[in-house]
Amino acid sequence: MKNNLIMFNSVTFAIRSRDLLKRNRIDARLVRTPSHLRNRSCGYSLLITKNFDEAKSLILNNGIRIQGVAAVDFK
């Protein structure tokens, strides 16, 4: 499974990133971070189903810090 979750230090960064991706036509869904990963994040992450590397680069290139990435199975 490939990385599909981007975790953040704050919900503000997660929302800003979601909005940035939406403006750039990349689908991203704000989700609760799975409990086994929450010690690494604020509790909110973005689920990216397509163009993950592009999304991550866009976020970083716009000065938004990410806490980490993970591969998870969301229903």
All heavy atoms as a GROMACS GRO file, in nm:
protein
  603
    1MET      N    1   0.084  -0.118   0.000
    1MET     CA    2   0.000   0.000   0.000
    1MET      C    3   0.089   0.124   0.000
    1MET      O    4   0.186   0.132   0.073
    1MET     CB    5  -0.089  -0.001   0.125
    1MET     CG    6  -0.180   0.118   0.134
    1MET     SD    7  -0.283   0.119   0.282
    1MET     CE    8  -0.380  -0.027   0.256
    2LYS      N    9   0.052   0.221  -0.081
    2LYS     CA   10   0.129   0.345  -0.091
    2LYS      C   11   0.078   0.447   0.011
    2LYS      O   12  -0.035   0.440   0.057
    2LYS     CB   13   0.114   0.405  -0.231
    2LYS     CG   14   0.177   0.322  -0.338
    2LYS     CD   15   0.164   0.391  -0.472
    2LYS     CE   16   0.228   0.308  -0.580
    2LYS     NZ   17   0.223   0.374  -0.710
    3ASN      N   18   0.164   0.544   0.042
    3ASN     CA   19   0.122   0.652   0.132
    3ASN      C   20   0.000   0.722   0.076
    3ASN      O   21  -0.008   0.749  -0.044
    3ASN     CB   22   0.235   0.754   0.148
    3ASN     CG   23   0.348   0.702   0.234
    3ASN    OD1   24   0.328   0.613   0.315
    3ASN    ND2   25   0.464   0.757   0.217
    4ASN      N   26  -0.094   0.749   0.164
    4ASN     CA   27  -0.213   0.821   0.123
    4ASN      C   28  -0.265   0.916   0.231
    4ASN      O   29  -0.368   0.978   0.215
    4ASN     CB   30  -0.325   0.725   0.080
    4ASN     CG   31  -0.369   0.632   0.192
    4ASN    OD1   32  -0.313   0.631   0.300
    4ASN    ND2   33  -0.470   0.554   0.164
    5LEU      N   34  -0.193   0.928   0.342
    5LEU     CA   35  -0.235   1.011   0.453
    5LEU      C   36  -0.124   1.110   0.486
    5LEU      O   37  -0.008   1.072   0.501
    5LEU     CB   38  -0.263   0.924   0.575
    5LEU     CG   39  -0.335   0.991   0.691
    5LEU    CD1   40  -0.481   1.015   0.655
    5LEU    CD2   41  -0.324   0.905   0.815
    6ILE      N   42  -0.161   1.238   0.495
    6ILE     CA   43  -0.066   1.341   0.536
    6ILE      C   44  -0.114   1.393   0.671
    6ILE      O   45  -0.228   1.439   0.684
    6ILE     CB   46  -0.059   1.456   0.433
    6ILE    CG1   47  -0.012   1.403   0.297
    6ILE    CG2   48   0.035   1.566   0.483
    6ILE    CD1   49  -0.010   1.507   0.186
    7MET      N   50  -0.026   1.386   0.771
    7MET     CA   51  -0.059   1.427   0.907
    7MET      C   52   0.000   1.564   0.936
    7MET      O   53   0.107   1.598   0.884
    7MET     CB   54  -0.007   1.324   1.006
    7MET     CG   55  -0.070   1.187   0.987
    7MET     SD   56   0.002   1.060   1.091
    7MET     CE   57   0.155   1.028   1.003
    8PHE      N   58  -0.067   1.639   1.022
    8PHE     CA   59  -0.028   1.776   1.052
    8PHE      C   60  -0.014   1.800   1.201
    8PHE      O   61  -0.069   1.727   1.282
    8PHE     CB   62  -0.132   1.874   0.994
    8PHE     CG   63  -0.143   1.866   0.845
    8PHE    CD1   64  -0.232   1.779   0.784
    8PHE    CD2   65  -0.062   1.944   0.764
    8PHE    CE1   66  -0.241   1.770   0.646
    8PHE    CE2   67  -0.069   1.935   0.626
    8PHE     CZ   68  -0.160   1.849   0.568
    9ASN      N   69   0.057   1.910   1.235
    9ASN     CA   70   0.073   1.951   1.375
    9ASN      C   71  -0.050   2.022   1.428
    9ASN      O   72  -0.068   2.031   1.549
    9ASN     CB   73   0.194   2.045   1.390
    9ASN     CG   74   0.324   1.973   1.372
    9ASN    OD1   75   0.336   1.856   1.401
    9ASN    ND2   76   0.424   2.044   1.324
   10SER      N   77  -0.131   2.077   1.339
   10SER     CA   78  -0.251   2.148   1.383
   10SER      C   79  -0.362   2.131   1.280
   10SER      O   80  -0.336   2.111   1.162
   10SER     CB   81  -0.222   2.297   1.404
   10SER     OG   82  -0.213   2.364   1.280
   11VAL      N   83  -0.485   2.144   1.328
   11VAL     CA   84  -0.599   2.134   1.238
   11VAL      C   85  -0.598   2.251   1.141
   11VAL      O   86  -0.644   2.239   1.028
   11VAL     CB   87  -0.732   2.123   1.317
   11VAL    CG1   88  -0.765   2.252   1.389
   11VAL    CG2   89  -0.845   2.079   1.226
   12THR      N   90  -0.542   2.365   1.183
   12THR     CA   91  -0.532   2.481   1.094
   12THR      C   92  -0.449   2.448   0.971
   12THR      O   93  -0.488   2.481   0.858
   12THR     CB   94  -0.472   2.601   1.169
   12THR    OG1   95  -0.554   2.631   1.281
   12THR    CG2   96  -0.461   2.723   1.079
   13PHE      N   97  -0.335   2.381   0.991
   13PHE     CA   98  -0.251   2.340   0.877
   13PHE      C   99  -0.325   2.242   0.787
   13PHE      O  100  -0.312   2.245   0.665
   13PHE     CB  101  -0.119   2.279   0.923
   13PHE     CG  102  -0.022   2.376   0.983
   13PHE    CD1  103   0.073   2.332   1.072
   13PHE    CD2  104  -0.023   2.510   0.950
   13PHE    CE1  105   0.165   2.420   1.127
   13PHE    CE2  106   0.068   2.599   1.004
   13PHE     CZ  107   0.163   2.555   1.093
   14ALA      N  108  -0.401   2.152   0.848
   14ALA     CA  109  -0.476   2.054   0.770
   14ALA      C  110  -0.582   2.122   0.684
   14ALA      O  111  -0.596   2.090   0.565
   14ALA     CB  112  -0.541   1.952   0.864
   15ILE      N  113  -0.654   2.218   0.739
   15ILE     CA  114  -0.758   2.289   0.664
   15ILE      C  115  -0.696   2.374   0.555
   15ILE      O  116  -0.746   2.376   0.441
   15ILE     CB  117  -0.846   2.371   0.760
   15ILE    CG1  118  -0.928   2.277   0.847
   15ILE    CG2  119  -0.936   2.467   0.682
   15ILE    CD1  120  -1.001   2.345   0.962
   16ARG      N  121  -0.588   2.446   0.587
   16ARG     CA  122  -0.521   2.527   0.484
   16ARG      C  123  -0.472   2.440   0.369
   16ARG      O  124  -0.484   2.477   0.252
   16ARG     CB  125  -0.402   2.600   0.545
   16ARG     CG  126  -0.440   2.719   0.627
   16ARG     CD  127  -0.317   2.790   0.678
   16ARG     NE  128  -0.353   2.895   0.770
   16ARG     CZ  129  -0.269   2.958   0.848
   16ARG    NH1  130  -0.141   2.928   0.844
   16ARG    NH2  131  -0.310   3.052   0.930
   17SER      N  132  -0.420   2.324   0.403
   17SER     CA  133  -0.370   2.232   0.299
   17SER      C  134  -0.483   2.179   0.214
   17SER      O  135  -0.472   2.172   0.092
   17SER     CB  136  -0.294   2.117   0.363
   17SER     OG  137  -0.179   2.166   0.430
   18ARG      N  138  -0.593   2.142   0.278
   18ARG     CA  139  -0.710   2.093   0.203
   18ARG      C  140  -0.757   2.198   0.103
   18ARG      O  141  -0.784   2.169  -0.013
   18ARG     CB  142  -0.822   2.056   0.298
   18ARG     CG  143  -0.947   2.006   0.227
   18ARG     CD  144  -1.069   2.010   0.312
   18ARG     NE  145  -1.096   2.148   0.352
   18ARG     CZ  146  -1.180   2.180   0.450
   18ARG    NH1  147  -1.243   2.086   0.517
   18ARG    NH2  148  -1.201   2.307   0.481
   19ASP      N  149  -0.766   2.323   0.150
   19ASP     CA  150  -0.812   2.431   0.064
   19ASP      C  151  -0.714   2.458  -0.050
   19ASP      O  152  -0.755   2.482  -0.164
   19ASP     CB  153  -0.837   2.557   0.145
   19ASP     CG  154  -0.952   2.542   0.244
   19ASP    OD1  155  -1.029   2.445   0.233
   19ASP    OD2  156  -0.962   2.627   0.335
   20LEU      N  157  -0.586   2.452  -0.020
   20LEU     CA  158  -0.482   2.469  -0.123
   20LEU      C  159  -0.494   2.361  -0.230
   20LEU      O  160  -0.491   2.390  -0.350
   20LEU     CB  161  -0.343   2.464  -0.058
   20LEU     CG  162  -0.223   2.458  -0.153
   20LEU    CD1  163  -0.208   2.590  -0.227
   20LEU    CD2  164  -0.097   2.426  -0.074
   21LEU      N  165  -0.510   2.238  -0.187
   21LEU     CA  166  -0.522   2.128  -0.282
   21LEU      C  167  -0.649   2.140  -0.366
   21LEU      O  168  -0.648   2.115  -0.486
   21LEU     CB  169  -0.517   1.993  -0.210
   21LEU     CG  170  -0.385   1.962  -0.140
   21LEU    CD1  171  -0.395   1.831  -0.063
   21LEU    CD2  172  -0.269   1.961  -0.236
   22LYS      N  173  -0.757   2.182  -0.302
   22LYS     CA  174  -0.883   2.199  -0.375
   22LYS      C  175  -0.867   2.304  -0.485
   22LYS      O  176  -0.914   2.284  -0.597
   22LYS     CB  177  -0.993   2.241  -0.278
   22LYS     CG  178  -1.129   2.253  -0.342
   22LYS     CD  179  -1.235   2.287  -0.240
   22LYS     CE  180  -1.371   2.296  -0.306
   22LYS     NZ  181  -1.477   2.326  -0.208
   23ARG      N  182  -0.799   2.415  -0.454
   23ARG     CA  183  -0.776   2.519  -0.555
   23ARG      C  184  -0.691   2.467  -0.671
   23ARG      O  185  -0.697   2.520  -0.782
   23ARG     CB  186  -0.706   2.641  -0.492
   23ARG     CG  187  -0.797   2.725  -0.405
   23ARG     CD  188  -0.732   2.857  -0.368
   23ARG     NE  189  -0.602   2.846  -0.305
   23ARG     CZ  190  -0.579   2.833  -0.175
   23ARG    NH1  191  -0.680   2.827  -0.090
   23ARG    NH2  192  -0.456   2.827  -0.128
   24ASN      N  193  -0.611   2.364  -0.646
   24ASN     CA  194  -0.526   2.305  -0.748
   24ASN      C  195  -0.583   2.175  -0.804
   24ASN      O  196  -0.511   2.095  -0.863
   24ASN     CB  197  -0.385   2.284  -0.691
   24ASN     CG  198  -0.311   2.414  -0.679
   24ASN    OD1  199  -0.251   2.460  -0.774
   24ASN    ND2  200  -0.318   2.478  -0.562
   25ARG      N  201  -0.711   2.154  -0.782
   25ARG     CA  202  -0.785   2.040  -0.836
   25ARG      C  203  -0.732   1.902  -0.793
   25ARG      O  204  -0.729   1.807  -0.871
   25ARG     CB  205  -0.792   2.047  -0.988
   25ARG     CG  206  -0.858   2.173  -1.042
   25ARG     CD  207  -0.869   2.167  -1.190
   25ARG     NE  208  -0.902   2.280  -1.269
   25ARG     CZ  209  -0.984   2.380  -1.249
   25ARG    NH1  210  -1.045   2.390  -1.138
   25ARG    NH2  211  -1.006   2.475  -1.336
   26ILE      N  212  -0.688   1.897  -0.668
   26ILE     CA  213  -0.647   1.769  -0.610
   26ILE      C  214  -0.744   1.736  -0.497
   26ILE      O  215  -0.762   1.816  -0.405
   26ILE     CB  216  -0.502   1.775  -0.556
   26ILE    CG1  217  -0.404   1.803  -0.671
   26ILE    CG2  218  -0.466   1.645  -0.484
   26ILE    CD1  219  -0.261   1.822  -0.626
   27ASP      N  220  -0.809   1.621  -0.508
   27ASP     CA  221  -0.905   1.581  -0.406
   27ASP      C  222  -0.834   1.544  -0.277
   27ASP      O  223  -0.739   1.465  -0.279
   27ASP     CB  224  -0.989   1.463  -0.454
   27ASP     CG  225  -1.085   1.501  -0.565
   27ASP    OD1  226  -1.131   1.617  -0.565
   27ASP    OD2  227  -1.114   1.416  -0.651
   28ALA      N  228  -0.884   1.600  -0.168
   28ALA     CA  229  -0.830   1.569  -0.035
   28ALA      C  230  -0.946   1.573   0.064
   28ALA      O  231  -1.029   1.663   0.059
   28ALA     CB  232  -0.724   1.670   0.004
   29ARG      N  233  -0.949   1.475   0.151
   29ARG     CA  234  -1.057   1.467   0.250
   29ARG      C  235  -0.997   1.481   0.390
   29ARG      O  236  -0.902   1.412   0.425
   29ARG     CB  237  -1.129   1.333   0.236
   29ARG     CG  238  -1.254   1.325   0.319
   29ARG     CD  239  -1.329   1.199   0.289
   29ARG     NE  240  -1.262   1.089   0.358
   29ARG     CZ  241  -1.298   0.962   0.350
   29ARG    NH1  242  -1.397   0.927   0.272
   29ARG    NH2  243  -1.235   0.870   0.418
   30LEU      N  244  -1.052   1.573   0.468
   30LEU     CA  245  -1.010   1.591   0.607
   30LEU      C  246  -1.067   1.476   0.688
   30LEU      O  247  -1.188   1.452   0.687
   30LEU     CB  248  -1.061   1.725   0.659
   30LEU     CG  249  -1.014   1.769   0.796
   30LEU    CD1  250  -0.864   1.796   0.794
   30LEU    CD2  251  -1.088   1.894   0.839
   31VAL      N  252  -0.980   1.403   0.756
   31VAL     CA  253  -1.021   1.285   0.833
   31VAL      C  254  -0.954   1.287   0.970
   31VAL      O  255  -0.852   1.352   0.990
   31VAL     CB  256  -0.985   1.153   0.760
   31VAL    CG1  257  -1.059   1.140   0.629
   31VAL    CG2  258  -0.836   1.140   0.740
   32ARG      N  259  -1.013   1.214   1.063
   32ARG     CA  260  -0.947   1.193   1.192
   32ARG      C  261  -0.829   1.099   1.168
   32ARG      O  262  -0.841   0.998   1.099
   32ARG     CB  263  -1.043   1.130   1.293
   32ARG     CG  264  -1.157   1.221   1.335
   32ARG     CD  265  -1.116   1.334   1.423
   32ARG     NE  266  -1.072   1.283   1.551
   32ARG     CZ  267  -1.008   1.354   1.642
   32ARG    NH1  268  -0.980   1.480   1.620
   32ARG    NH2  269  -0.970   1.302   1.755
   33THR      N  270  -0.718   1.133   1.227
   33THR     CA  271  -0.601   1.047   1.218
   33THR      C  272  -0.630   0.918   1.295
   33THR      O  273  -0.683   0.924   1.406
   33THR     CB  274  -0.478   1.118   1.279
   33THR    OG1  275  -0.462   1.244   1.214
   33THR    CG2  276  -0.352   1.035   1.263
   34PRO      N  277  -0.598   0.802   1.238
   34PRO     CA  278  -0.618   0.677   1.311
   34PRO      C  279  -0.549   0.681   1.448
   34PRO      O  280  -0.442   0.740   1.463
   34PRO     CB  281  -0.555   0.571   1.220
   34PRO     CG  282  -0.562   0.631   1.084
   34PRO     CD  283  -0.542   0.779   1.104
   35SER      N  284  -0.612   0.621   1.546
   35SER     CA  285  -0.565   0.631   1.685
   35SER      C  286  -0.421   0.586   1.703
   35SER      O  287  -0.348   0.644   1.783
   35SER     CB  288  -0.657   0.554   1.778
   35SER     OG  289  -0.662   0.418   1.741
   36HIS      N  290  -0.376   0.486   1.628
   36HIS     CA  291  -0.240   0.437   1.646
   36HIS      C  292  -0.135   0.535   1.590
   36HIS      O  293  -0.016   0.518   1.615
   36HIS     CB  294  -0.223   0.297   1.585
   36HIS     CG  295  -0.233   0.293   1.435
   36HIS    ND1  296  -0.354   0.298   1.369
   36HIS    CD2  297  -0.137   0.285   1.341
   36HIS    CE1  298  -0.332   0.293   1.239
   36HIS    NE2  299  -0.201   0.286   1.219
   37LEU      N  300  -0.180   0.638   1.519
   37LEU     CA  301  -0.087   0.739   1.464
   37LEU      C  302  -0.103   0.876   1.530
   37LEU      O  303  -0.027   0.967   1.501
   37LEU     CB  304  -0.110   0.755   1.313
   37LEU     CG  305  -0.084   0.633   1.228
   37LEU    CD1  306  -0.128   0.657   1.084
   37LEU    CD2  307   0.064   0.596   1.232
   38ARG      N  308  -0.199   0.891   1.620
   38ARG     CA  309  -0.229   1.023   1.676
   38ARG      C  310  -0.119   1.082   1.760
   38ARG      O  311  -0.112   1.205   1.774
   38ARG     CB  312  -0.358   1.018   1.758
   38ARG     CG  313  -0.477   1.023   1.670
   38ARG     CD  314  -0.602   1.058   1.744
   38ARG     NE  315  -0.712   1.030   1.652
   38ARG     CZ  316  -0.823   0.972   1.686
   38ARG    NH1  317  -0.845   0.937   1.810
   38ARG    NH2  318  -0.915   0.948   1.595
   39ASN      N  319  -0.031   1.002   1.817
   39ASN     CA  320   0.077   1.060   1.896
   39ASN      C  321   0.173   1.139   1.808
   39ASN      O  322   0.254   1.216   1.858
   39ASN     CB  323   0.152   0.953   1.975
   39ASN     CG  324   0.224   0.855   1.884
   39ASN    OD1  325   0.190   0.840   1.768
   39ASN    ND2  326   0.321   0.786   1.939
   40ARG      N  327   0.161   1.124   1.678
   40ARG     CA  328   0.247   1.196   1.583
   40ARG      C  329   0.177   1.317   1.522
   40ARG      O  330   0.237   1.388   1.443
   40ARG     CB  331   0.290   1.102   1.471
   40ARG     CG  332   0.379   0.990   1.520
   40ARG     CD  333   0.414   0.891   1.411
   40ARG     NE  334   0.455   0.957   1.288
   40ARG     CZ  335   0.464   0.896   1.171
   40ARG    NH1  336   0.433   0.770   1.161
   40ARG    NH2  337   0.504   0.961   1.064
   41SER      N  338   0.050   1.341   1.554
   41SER     CA  339  -0.021   1.451   1.488
   41SER      C  340  -0.123   1.514   1.581
   41SER      O  341  -0.144   1.471   1.694
   41SER     CB  342  -0.090   1.399   1.362
   41SER     OG  343  -0.211   1.335   1.393
   42CYS      N  344  -0.192   1.615   1.529
   42CYS     CA  345  -0.295   1.688   1.605
   42CYS      C  346  -0.425   1.609   1.612
   42CYS      O  347  -0.514   1.645   1.686
   42CYS     CB  348  -0.321   1.823   1.541
   42CYS     SG  349  -0.401   1.814   1.379
   43GLY      N  350  -0.437   1.506   1.536
   43GLY     CA  351  -0.560   1.428   1.533
   43GLY      C  352  -0.637   1.442   1.403
   43GLY      O  353  -0.736   1.373   1.382
   44TYR      N  354  -0.592   1.532   1.316
   44TYR     CA  355  -0.655   1.548   1.184
   44TYR      C  356  -0.550   1.534   1.075
   44TYR      O  357  -0.437   1.579   1.090
   44TYR     CB  358  -0.725   1.683   1.171
   44TYR     CG  359  -0.851   1.689   1.252
   44TYR    CD1  360  -0.850   1.738   1.380
   44TYR    CD2  361  -0.971   1.642   1.199
   44TYR    CE1  362  -0.965   1.742   1.456
   44TYR    CE2  363  -1.087   1.644   1.274
   44TYR     CZ  364  -1.084   1.695   1.403
   44TYR     OH  365  -1.198   1.696   1.477
   45SER      N  366  -0.592   1.471   0.968
   45SER     CA  367  -0.503   1.446   0.855
   45SER      C  368  -0.580   1.466   0.726
   45SER      O  369  -0.702   1.480   0.728
   45SER     CB  370  -0.450   1.302   0.860
   45SER     OG  371  -0.375   1.280   0.976
   46LEU      N  372  -0.508   1.463   0.616
   46LEU     CA  373  -0.571   1.465   0.485
   46LEU      C  374  -0.553   1.329   0.420
   46LEU      O  375  -0.442   1.276   0.414
   46LEU     CB  376  -0.509   1.572   0.395
   46LEU     CG  377  -0.540   1.716   0.430
   46LEU    CD1  378  -0.475   1.809   0.327
   46LEU    CD2  379  -0.689   1.742   0.436
   47LEU      N  380  -0.662   1.275   0.370
   47LEU     CA  381  -0.660   1.151   0.294
   47LEU      C  382  -0.654   1.189   0.147
   47LEU      O  383  -0.742   1.260   0.096
   47LEU     CB  384  -0.785   1.069   0.324
   47LEU     CG  385  -0.795   0.935   0.252
   47LEU    CD1  386  -0.684   0.841   0.298
   47LEU    CD2  387  -0.931   0.873   0.277
   48ILE      N  388  -0.549   1.145   0.080
   48ILE     CA  389  -0.526   1.176  -0.061
   48ILE      C  390  -0.533   1.044  -0.138
   48ILE      O  391  -0.451   0.955  -0.116
   48ILE     CB  392  -0.386   1.239  -0.083
   48ILE    CG1  393  -0.356   1.348   0.018
   48ILE    CG2  394  -0.370   1.286  -0.226
   48ILE    CD1  395  -0.434   1.474   0.005
   49THR      N  396  -0.628   1.032  -0.229
   49THR     CA  397  -0.642   0.906  -0.301
   49THR      C  398  -0.572   0.905  -0.436
   49THR      O  399  -0.545   0.799  -0.490
   49THR     CB  400  -0.790   0.870  -0.320
   49THR    OG1  401  -0.856   0.978  -0.387
   49THR    CG2  402  -0.858   0.844  -0.186
   50LYS      N  403  -0.544   1.024  -0.490
   50LYS     CA  404  -0.474   1.034  -0.619
   50LYS      C  405  -0.373   1.147  -0.611
   50LYS      O  406  -0.395   1.245  -0.542
   50LYS     CB  407  -0.571   1.062  -0.734
   50LYS     CG  408  -0.671   0.952  -0.758
   50LYS     CD  409  -0.764   0.991  -0.871
   50LYS     CE  410  -0.870   0.883  -0.890
   50LYS     NZ  411  -0.970   0.923  -0.988
   51ASN      N  412  -0.265   1.135  -0.686
   51ASN     CA  413  -0.163   1.240  -0.695
   51ASN      C  414  -0.100   1.274  -0.560
   51ASN      O  415  -0.077   1.391  -0.527
   51ASN     CB  416  -0.223   1.367  -0.757
   51ASN     CG  417  -0.283   1.343  -0.893
   51ASN    OD1  418  -0.227   1.272  -0.974
   51ASN    ND2  419  -0.399   1.401  -0.917
   52PHE      N  420  -0.070   1.172  -0.481
   52PHE     CA  421  -0.017   1.194  -0.347
   52PHE      C  422   0.113   1.274  -0.349
   52PHE      O  423   0.127   1.371  -0.273
   52PHE     CB  424   0.006   1.060  -0.275
   52PHE     CG  425   0.062   1.079  -0.136
   52PHE    CD1  426  -0.024   1.102  -0.030
   52PHE    CD2  427   0.198   1.075  -0.113
   52PHE    CE1  428   0.026   1.122   0.098
   52PHE    CE2  429   0.249   1.094   0.015
   52PHE     CZ  430   0.162   1.118   0.121
   53ASP      N  431   0.208   1.235  -0.432
   53ASP     CA  432   0.337   1.305  -0.435
   53ASP      C  433   0.321   1.450  -0.476
   53ASP      O  434   0.386   1.539  -0.420
   53ASP     CB  435   0.436   1.233  -0.527
   53ASP     CG  436   0.478   1.098  -0.472
   53ASP    OD1  437   0.480   1.082  -0.348
   53ASP    OD2  438   0.506   1.007  -0.553
   54GLU      N  439   0.235   1.475  -0.573
   54GLU     CA  440   0.207   1.612  -0.616
   54GLU      C  441   0.145   1.693  -0.502
   54GLU      O  442   0.182   1.809  -0.479
   54GLU     CB  443   0.115   1.612  -0.738
   54GLU     CG  444   0.083   1.748  -0.792
   54GLU     CD  445  -0.014   1.743  -0.909
   54GLU    OE1  446  -0.046   1.634  -0.959
   54GLU    OE2  447  -0.058   1.852  -0.948
   55ALA      N  448   0.051   1.633  -0.432
   55ALA     CA  449  -0.016   1.700  -0.320
   55ALA      C  450   0.084   1.735  -0.210
   55ALA      O  451   0.086   1.847  -0.159
   55ALA     CB  452  -0.127   1.612  -0.264
   56LYS      N  453   0.168   1.639  -0.174
   56LYS     CA  454   0.267   1.662  -0.069
   56LYS      C  455   0.363   1.773  -0.109
   56LYS      O  456   0.393   1.863  -0.029
   56LYS     CB  457   0.344   1.533  -0.041
   56LYS     CG  458   0.446   1.547   0.069
   56LYS     CD  459   0.520   1.416   0.091
   56LYS     CE  460   0.638   1.436   0.185
   56LYS     NZ  461   0.725   1.320   0.188
   57SER      N  462   0.411   1.772  -0.231
   57SER     CA  463   0.503   1.876  -0.279
   57SER      C  464   0.436   2.012  -0.278
   57SER      O  465   0.498   2.111  -0.237
   57SER     CB  466   0.551   1.844  -0.421
   57SER     OG  467   0.633   1.730  -0.421
   58LEU      N  468   0.313   2.019  -0.320
   58LEU     CA  469   0.241   2.146  -0.324
   58LEU      C  470   0.227   2.203  -0.182
   58LEU      O  471   0.248   2.322  -0.160
   58LEU     CB  472   0.104   2.124  -0.387
   58LEU     CG  473   0.022   2.246  -0.420
   58LEU    CD1  474   0.095   2.339  -0.516
   58LEU    CD2  475  -0.110   2.203  -0.482
   59ILE      N  476   0.194   2.118  -0.088
   59ILE     CA  477   0.180   2.162   0.052
   59ILE      C  478   0.313   2.216   0.104
   59ILE      O  479   0.321   2.326   0.159
   59ILE     CB  480   0.128   2.046   0.139
   59ILE    CG1  481  -0.018   2.015   0.103
   59ILE    CG2  482   0.142   2.079   0.287
   59ILE    CD1  483  -0.069   1.884   0.160
   60LEU      N  484   0.419   2.138   0.085
   60LEU     CA  485   0.551   2.179   0.134
   60LEU      C  486   0.600   2.305   0.065
   60LEU      O  487   0.659   2.393   0.129
   60LEU     CB  488   0.650   2.065   0.119
   60LEU     CG  489   0.625   1.943   0.207
   60LEU    CD1  490   0.720   1.829   0.169
   60LEU    CD2  491   0.639   1.977   0.354
   61ASN      N  492   0.579   2.315  -0.066
   61ASN     CA  493   0.624   2.432  -0.141
   61ASN      C  494   0.549   2.559  -0.104
   61ASN      O  495   0.594   2.669  -0.138
   61ASN     CB  496   0.613   2.407  -0.292
   61ASN     CG  497   0.716   2.307  -0.341
   61ASN    OD1  498   0.820   2.287  -0.278
   61ASN    ND2  499   0.685   2.242  -0.452
   62ASN      N  500   0.436   2.545  -0.035
   62ASN     CA  501   0.361   2.661   0.011
   62ASN      C  502   0.385   2.690   0.158
   62ASN      O  503   0.311   2.765   0.221
   62ASN     CB  504   0.212   2.642  -0.017
   62ASN     CG  505   0.178   2.678  -0.160
   62ASN    OD1  506   0.149   2.792  -0.189
   62ASN    ND2  507   0.186   2.579  -0.250
   63GLY      N  508   0.491   2.632   0.212
   63GLY     CA  509   0.535   2.664   0.347
   63GLY      C  510   0.453   2.604   0.459
   63GLY      O  511   0.462   2.649   0.573
   64ILE      N  512   0.376   2.502   0.428
   64ILE     CA  513   0.296   2.436   0.532
   64ILE      C  514   0.372   2.312   0.579
   64ILE      O  515   0.412   2.228   0.499
   64ILE     CB  516   0.157   2.396   0.477
   64ILE    CG1  517   0.083   2.521   0.428
   64ILE    CG2  518   0.076   2.325   0.586
   64ILE    CD1  519  -0.046   2.492   0.356
   65ARG      N  520   0.392   2.305   0.709
   65ARG     CA  521   0.467   2.192   0.765
   65ARG      C  522   0.375   2.071   0.782
   65ARG      O  523   0.260   2.084   0.821
   65ARG     CB  524   0.525   2.228   0.901
   65ARG     CG  525   0.632   2.331   0.895
   65ARG     CD  526   0.691   2.355   1.031
   65ARG     NE  527   0.584   2.349   1.133
   65ARG     CZ  528   0.584   2.419   1.243
   65ARG    NH1  529   0.680   2.501   1.270
   65ARG    NH2  530   0.485   2.407   1.331
   66ILE      N  531   0.431   1.956   0.752
   66ILE     CA  532   0.358   1.832   0.776
   66ILE      C  533   0.428   1.757   0.888
   66ILE      O  534   0.548   1.770   0.910
   66ILE     CB  535   0.345   1.745   0.649
   66ILE    CG1  536   0.481   1.698   0.600
   66ILE    CG2  537   0.271   1.819   0.540
   66ILE    CD1  538   0.474   1.596   0.489
   67GLN      N  539   0.351   1.679   0.960
   67GLN     CA  540   0.405   1.600   1.071
   67GLN      C  541   0.457   1.466   1.022
   67GLN      O  542   0.551   1.412   1.076
   67GLN     CB  543   0.296   1.578   1.177
   67GLN     CG  544   0.341   1.502   1.298
   67GLN     CD  545   0.447   1.577   1.378
   67GLN    OE1  546   0.451   1.698   1.376
   67GLN    NE2  547   0.531   1.505   1.446
   68GLY      N  548   0.394   1.412   0.918
   68GLY     CA  549   0.438   1.284   0.865
   68GLY      C  550   0.339   1.232   0.762
   68GLY      O  551   0.237   1.295   0.734
   69VAL      N  552   0.372   1.117   0.706
   69VAL     CA  553   0.284   1.051   0.610
   69VAL      C  554   0.268   0.906   0.652
   69VAL      O  555   0.351   0.852   0.725
   69VAL     CB  556   0.339   1.061   0.466
   69VAL    CG1  557   0.349   1.206   0.420
   69VAL    CG2  558   0.474   0.994   0.453
   70ALA      N  559   0.162   0.845   0.604
   70ALA     CA  560   0.137   0.705   0.636
   70ALA      C  561   0.051   0.642   0.528
   70ALA      O  562  -0.015   0.712   0.450
   70ALA     CB  563   0.067   0.692   0.771
   71ALA      N  564   0.053   0.513   0.523
   71ALA     CA  565  -0.033   0.435   0.435
   71ALA      C  566  -0.141   0.373   0.522
   71ALA      O  567  -0.111   0.297   0.614
   71ALA     CB  568   0.046   0.328   0.363
   72VAL      N  569  -0.266   0.408   0.495
   72VAL     CA  570  -0.377   0.357   0.576
   72VAL      C  571  -0.490   0.311   0.484
   72VAL      O  572  -0.499   0.353   0.368
   72VAL     CB  573  -0.430   0.462   0.675
   72VAL    CG1  574  -0.325   0.498   0.777
   72VAL    CG2  575  -0.476   0.587   0.602
   73ASP      N  576  -0.577   0.229   0.538
   73ASP     CA  577  -0.693   0.179   0.466
   73ASP      C  578  -0.817   0.244   0.524
   73ASP      O  579  -0.858   0.210   0.635
   73ASP     CB  580  -0.700   0.027   0.477
   73ASP     CG  581  -0.813  -0.032   0.397
   73ASP    OD1  582  -0.857   0.033   0.300
   73ASP    OD2  583  -0.857  -0.143   0.431
   74PHE      N  584  -0.875   0.340   0.454
   74PHE     CA  585  -0.997   0.407   0.497
   74PHE      C  586  -1.114   0.356   0.415
   74PHE      O  587  -1.101   0.335   0.296
   74PHE     CB  588  -0.987   0.559   0.476
   74PHE     CG  589  -0.939   0.633   0.597
   74PHE    CD1  590  -0.804   0.657   0.614
   74PHE    CD2  591  -1.028   0.680   0.692
   74PHE    CE1  592  -0.757   0.725   0.724
   74PHE    CE2  593  -0.983   0.750   0.802
   74PHE     CZ  594  -0.848   0.773   0.819
   75LYS      N  595  -1.224   0.341   0.477
   75LYS     CA  596  -1.347   0.297   0.409
   75LYS      C  597  -1.428   0.418   0.372
   75LYS      O  598  -1.434   0.515   0.435
   75LYS     CB  599  -1.429   0.204   0.497
   75LYS     CG  600  -1.353   0.081   0.540
   75LYS     CD  601  -1.348  -0.020   0.431
   75LYS     CE  602  -1.267  -0.140   0.482
   75LYS     NZ  603  -1.230  -0.230   0.388
   0.00000   0.00000   0.00000
